[in-house]
Amino acid sequence: MRIRLDIAYDGTQFRGWARQPGLRSVQGTLEDAIARVLGGEPRLVVAGRTDAGVHASGQVAHLDLDEAQLARLTARPARGDAASASPPTPAERLAPRLRGVLGAYSDVTVQRTAIAPDGFDARFSAVWRRYEYRIADRIAGYDPLERLRTTSVRADLDVEAMDAAARSLTGLHDFAAYCKPREEATTIRTLLEFDWRRAVADGVLMANVKADAFCHSMVRALVGACVAVGEGRLDIEDVASIRDGLERVPEVKVLAARGLTLTAVGYPEDALLAARADQTRARRDRE
C-alpha cells in the first residue's frame, strides 16, 4: 500500500528536508515518528527537498508500507471511530496517530494521510511546485511575531519594478545564473508564474513563484535579483539579461531561507499520474 502524506513544517530548527547523520531533519523526524507507529524502517519520498531553514505549508510525500506495517496500520480502529457515522479509513487514521507522536506544539505536522491513487509518485508525478517569499522592507516595518518566516530588507522597495522584473523571467529557460550548480544536473526549468504584491494587512512584500521544478537555491536567487531591482541597483531588463548570460553575478544575492515557504504541489488527474511519473523519470535519466 502506498500512502500520501500532506505535511507542514517550520524549517527554522531543521537542517533541511533530507535525513543526515547526526543532524535534525524533517525527513528524519517524520520517519522516526512513523517507525514508532508502524515499525520497520519507513522511507519517505518527497515532492521537493527543501533546504535548511525553508518552511512548508503544502509539502507532499509518499510512503510504501510492507506487510508488517500494513498489519499494524489496520489492526484496530481508534476509540470512537467505530461509532462514527463515516469512520476514517486506516490510512486516514495514520495522520492523527503521527501527530500524537510528534507532540502538541511540534514544528512539523502531518495534516492528512490517505491511500495514494494508482501511479502516484510524490516526486515524479508532480507537474508544478509553488513557493511564497515574504520580505519586510522599511515601508512594512519589522514584526517580531513574523520574524521566523519573513526576511527584513533595510530599504524602501519599489514593488511595481520588482513585479515587472519578475514577470520578465517567466517561460522555459536555462536558469544557470540563478542556481547553485550541481554536477550533471540540468538548470533548464519552466518558470510558470513569478510576481510580487504588497499584502493589504501589513504591507509585507509577497512573491509568488511557480515552476515545473526548481534547481538548488533558484527561488532565493530570483528573489534576490528582484530586490536589487527594487533597491535601484539593477534595472528591470537586467534580470533577464543576467539569466541569458548563464553565469552567476555578484549583483544577485541569494536571500535568507527564512522568508521562503513551499505552499503547494500540483499533480495531474489520477488517470495521468503514472504517465507523468514515467515521463519525468525518463527526462531525469537523459539529464
C-alpha positions, 0 to 999 in steps of 0.5 A, spaced: 500 500 500 502 506 498 500 512 502 500 520 501 502 524 506 500 532 506 505 535 511 507 542 514 513 544 517 517 550 520 524 549 517 527 554 522 530 548 527 531 543 521 537 542 517 533 541 511 528 536 508 533 530 507 535 525 513 543 526 515 547 523 520 547 526 526 543 532 524 535 534 525 531 533 519 524 533 517 525 527 513 528 524 519 523 526 524 517 524 520 520 517 519 522 516 526 515 518 528 512 513 523 517 507 525 514 508 532 507 507 529 508 502 524 515 499 525 520 497 520 524 502 517 519 507 513 522 511 507 519 517 505 519 520 498 518 527 497 515 532 492 521 537 493 527 537 498 527 543 501 533 546 504 535 548 511 531 553 514 525 553 508 518 552 511 512 548 508 505 549 508 503 544 502 509 539 502 507 532 499 510 525 500 509 518 499 510 512 503 510 504 501 508 500 507 510 492 507 506 487 510 508 488 517 506 495 517 500 494 513 498 489 519 499 494 524 496 500 520 489 496 520 489 492 526 484 496 530 480 502 529 481 508 534 476 509 540 470 512 537 471 511 530 467 505 530 461 509 532 462 514 527 457 515 522 463 515 516 469 512 520 476 514 517 479 509 513 486 506 516 490 510 512 486 516 514 487 514 521 495 514 520 495 522 520 492 523 527 496 517 530 503 521 527 501 527 530 500 524 537 507 522 536 510 528 534 507 532 540 502 538 541 506 544 539 511 540 534 514 544 528 512 539 523 505 536 522 502 531 518 495 534 516 492 528 512 494 521 510 490 517 505 491 511 500 495 514 494 491 513 487 494 508 482 501 511 479 502 516 484 509 518 485 510 524 490 516 526 486 515 524 479 508 525 478 508 532 480 507 537 474 508 544 478 511 546 485 509 553 488 513 557 493 511 564 497 517 569 499 515 574 504 520 580 505 519 586 510 522 592 507 522 599 511 515 601 508 512 594 512 516 595 518 519 589 522 514 584 526 517 580 531 511 575 531 513 574 523 520 574 524 521 566 523 518 566 516 519 573 513 526 576 511 527 584 513 530 588 507 533 595 510 530 599 504 524 602 501 522 597 495 519 599 489 514 593 488 511 595 481 519 594 478 520 588 482 513 585 479 515 587 472 522 584 473 519 578 475 514 577 470 520 578 465 523 571 467 517 567 466 517 561 460 522 555 459 529 557 460 536 555 462 536 558 469 544 557 470 545 564 473 540 563 478 542 556 481 547 553 485 550 548 480 550 541 481 554 536 477 550 533 471 544 536 473 540 540 468 538 548 470 533 548 464 526 549 468 519 552 466 518 558 470 510 558 470 508 564 474 513 569 478 510 576 481 510 580 487 504 584 491 504 588 497 499 584 502 493 589 504 494 587 512 501 589 513 504 591 507 509 585 507 512 584 500 509 577 497 512 573 491 509 568 488 513 563 484 511 557 480 515 552 476 515 545 473 521 544 478 526 548 481 534 547 481 538 548 488 537 555 491 533 558 484 527 561 488 532 565 493 536 567 487 530 570 483 528 573 489 534 576 490 535 579 483 528 582 484 530 586 490 536 589 487 531 591 482 527 594 487 533 597 491 535 601 484 541 597 483 539 593 477 534 595 472 528 591 470 531 588 463 537 586 467 534 580 470 533 577 464 539 579 461 543 576 467 539 569 466 541 569 458 548 570 460 548 563 464 553 565 469 552 567 476 553 575 478 555 578 484 549 583 483 544 577 485 544 575 492 541 569 494 536 571 500 535 568 507 531 561 507 527 564 512 522 568 508 521 562 503 515 557 504 513 551 499 505 552 499 503 547 494 504 541 489 500 540 483 499 533 480 495 531 474 488 527 474 489 520 477 488 517 470 495 521 468 499 520 474 503 514 472 504 517 465 507 523 468 511 519 473 514 515 467 515 521 463 519 525 468 523 519 470 525 518 463 527 526 462 531 525 469 535 519 466 537 523 459 539 529 464 
